[in-house]
Amino acid sequence: MDSQPPLPEMHQPPPSASAAVIDDAAYFRQNEARRLTDLVTSSQSRPLHVHSIRIDGITHTRSTLVEQLVSPILQSETLGDVIAESREACQRLNRLGVFRDVAVTLDTPPRGVEAGGAAGVGRELVDVVLTVKEGPRFYARTGADFSNYDTTTNITTKISNALGGGEYLEANASYAVQPGVALNESAAAFASETGSYFQLLASKPLLPTPRFRRANRADPEARIEVAAYNTNRNAQLHQSHDEQTKGLAVRYKTADPYYGNHEFAYDVAWRHLHNIAADASGSIRKDAGHTLKSALSHSFTRDHRDDPMLPTQGTYVRVREELAGLGGDVQFAKGEAEGQYIRNLGHGFTLSSTLRAGLLMPLPNSTKPIRVNDRFVLGGPNSVRGFAQSGVGPVDKKDSLGGTAYYALGLSLFAPLPRLADKPIKAHFFANAGSLLPSTISTSTTIATPTPTTPATQFSTLLSSPPSVSAGVGLAVRFSILRLELNYCLPLVARAGDRMAGGLQFGVGVSYM
Amino acid sequence: MPWVNPSTKLQNALPLKTHPAVFVPAAWPAEPAGVPILYIFPPSKQAITSVDAECVKYQAFLAFSNYKHTIQECHEPGMSPSGQLPFLIASDGRILTGRQIVEEVKNTAGDLESRLTDVERADLTSFTLLAETKLDFALLFTLWYDNRIRDTVTFPMYEALYPWPLNKILSRQIRAEKTEWMLSRKSVLKRDEILSDAKQALAALSTLLGSQLFFFGSKASFLDAVVFSYLHVILSQLALPGADVPLREAVMRHDNLVQYCRRVFNTFFALT
């Protein structure tokens, strides 16, 4: 009983704060389950060898691949091994993303087998039967999404398991319209189309060779993707231009629910800034034309929140770095980070704090200026509330120019509403602050002489200059895939040029401060 | 007593602290205020005239009119409101293209054609049209469909502007646009027909010029800007060592046109 191999440790979800009352039936079921577990646990070290593995239900998947994934089961020596390895094998099969259902059955081999076994008489043998069910190979979905300034209709078609090894091919198309602008702006100069997006994606799982008694967790789930995309973005409203991007990307992604997800990508993008508005500012007009960005990037995301849309506790970290300039005519290094800490205060109260920061630097020997489509923007219902979309930071006439260094802080208190304590709707009190600076700070209209900036000087300028601040109160509602907010916002501190949006502000989105 | 939204009242009642702007955009154009700027496709290394005929045309017109301005290089037609170079930023900040430039210059620097008779004005219009159709077409065709010119002049000119491989894509894209434009004018592009049209136009222009200083006497007109722009680009851009470019040869046959072109260039665009 002592030398048994430990069962793979599972990550338990944090114990729920509100313990449910256990009724008698549930108590009985729990007892029964425990009895079974005890039985299995107590017989774990019982010697047992696998006679055969049978896999039922495979039609399109390559059988050699499946065989390889389940082969470590054959090395089992005890019942514990058989159970643990079968479970691991099921997980590996699930990682392929092609099976809807994987189940394991242990069976006694047909009579007469043990007698003919050459390996030794008296060995106990077992047959492992894996029953799998392949998911549909062809998949199509149409839908509608909403964000702050537009509604998007999209269509996705996907051929999964294209080559029998979990590879999939996917085509996404989406088309966004701006109903608010179309209805409210009398000027027909704004096209109501805000953007379109098309992507072709081929994705392949990268499977490590499975080994006996090695947990799957040791090798994070990984995929490699190749994508070609074409996007049209309408930035007429705040930046007086349209941007078309055509690109090719290769991405390597790993996913681990505990340690976080990494993505390494190489992206070549041909960007075209066009359709400059007649009344566009000179700063935007100067950036018109074609650029080629060739960039390496890495991003890391770790989401330990209990609910990404309206969390009650947990942490969230996202870091992204990008280096552009391996060929092409765009050269910069960019880093961005976001952290969120959410604390449950009890009685349905939640305190959420968010910090975001970013820095964009031209490469040391680069003469190319950083363009508007690479710079950061700040402000709006999803970042610094109480300001218009991209309304914080440098402006020229009516255009938000974006900046090269920013930080933003958010503190939100969510409180339960009377009679609605168990519904995903909360009262929301917030305070936001943020500052976005251009690379060259000029306070007069004379030509700014670009002074060489280092990350340290940029950050010290950023921290020493007062931020734009707002506070307010409102409602936050969680829907399945997004959060809606309606806030009454009061800008408290602003800079000349900031576009404020005091009063009621409506927010739709998936990522909030 | 006008009704005030209580929300607005509340917003106004609460204090809002305002700091000075973090960034005041540099005046654009970043030049001494009040001097108009002509944005042109970049010139070749040895000259201040653009390699693009349309840009040379306006450069010449501004020079003839004695319109005070500065030149900025720009290779992005997207910067121009019309999507085409050149464009002019007037002293009051308006951005003008094409005919608007002509009007602006006439209004501020005086009309070059005020002294012309009605007959001369009619000639000016018809000969301008002749040059802008026949010579323009022949030049465009030679630039994109004469293999030697295309490979040694036109493609390198556009490909130098962008990084690889974008330059290959964009130069082909420009060629496709130009081809489409030419096909919208002529259903079939015949080398001989285009060249003979140009030759006729050149002969007519040569006759009109005669031995005068400019097409209409001793003062330049818009027609001079137009003809000079094509002649100059043909003579300077289409010069290939050891190869005869038919369009250039056709110009070379008219001595007075060649002399005229050289004289105008030396008078208005010689580097000092």
Interface residues (C-beta under 8 A of the other chain):
Chain A: W270 H272 L273 H274 I276 A278 S281 G282 S283 R285 K286 A288 G289 H290 L292 G327 G328 D329 G393 P394 V395 D396 L401 G403 S435 L436 L437 P438 T440 I441 S442 T443 S444 T445 T446 I447 A448 S465 P466 Y488 L490 P491 L492 V493 A494 R495 A496 G497 G502 G503 L504
Chain B: S7 T8 Q11 L14 P15 L16 K17 T18 H19 P20 A21 V22 F23 V24 P25 A26 A27 W28 P29 A30 H75 E76 G78 M79 P81 Y162 P163 W164 L166 I169 L170
